[in-house]
Amino acid sequence: MNKIIEKKQLSDDVFQMCIEAPLIARSRKAGQFILLQIDTDFGERIPLTIANGDAEAGTITIVFQSVGATTHKLSDKNVGDYIENVLGPLGQPTHVKDVDWVVCVGGGIGVAPMYPIAKAFKESGAKLTVIMGARNKDLLILEEDMKAIADELIVCTDDGSYGRKCLVTEPLKECCQREQQPDEVVAIGPPIMMKFCSLTTKECEVPTTVSLNTIMIDGTGMCGGCRVTVGGETKFVCVDGPEFDGHKVDFDNMMKRLGAYKKQEQVNHDKYHDHECKAEKQADELVAKQGDK
């Protein structure tokens, strides 16, 4: 059982939670993730990147978007509540190379797992450029955190409501076309964003690492749910990743696999949401009846 110590709502459906997990906090490294399960009897296990950790306090921080039934249930929990199971740290940590200049590209919720990686590169002595993107201003997260560590921060929104009106690939291409290219690019975000970031950097022959967030069940590589094709070989994100060479990942195949359970996920989310609304309605009716007495 892991207690929720702090909870913040970063945007309409994005939440940040600090939870007690002393063993994970002491051993976690940038780039690693946890598997979280709310209901041990019927609940699914979902992967969430460790956005930050405090070994002294024995806590880790996660950032998640409420899109399915499990993340919706998680967003309904509050400070003082408990999470049934938290397993980690899992996956291979980020290999922080000794480079002069690194460009970190985060799209949407991908900015959260990017933060510890960007911080690790900055602490290694590299010049750090951070490119952040979102559909609109309200969906941007952790801007101040990134601003505190970045030597250069570029913010993009699809609708132009904040920062530059463009996709993250535009300033990324500009960085790659400077007289001195970046030594390394790290991209985390929606699969389609990582695909086109990788295509952009491949043209300029800039090494690129992506962090993949696939379907996971056991977290040990046994179930095969998280398999991806990298350089023509089968890899398992939970044990071989989550980071891979972006120029070698078969993103099209990965996106097909990610969409395999979209219909079921939506059905479960709607079922939970309808049940929640019904419970709220019944509670309101009960309060109204008591008020009439």
Beta strands, then each sheet from edge to edge (+ up, - down):
strand 1: 2-11
strand 2: 14-20
strand 3: 33-37
strand 4: 45-54
strand 5: 59-65
strand 6: 82-83
strand 7: 85-90
strand 8: 101-107
strand 9: 127-134
strand 10: 152-157
strand 11: 164-165
strand 12: 184-188
strand 13: 208-211
strand 14: 227-230
strand 15: 233-236
strand 16: 243-245
sheet 1: 6+ 1- 2+ 5- 4+ 3- 7+
sheet 2: 11+ 10+ 9+ 8+ 12+ 13+ 16-
sheet 3: 14+ 15-
end
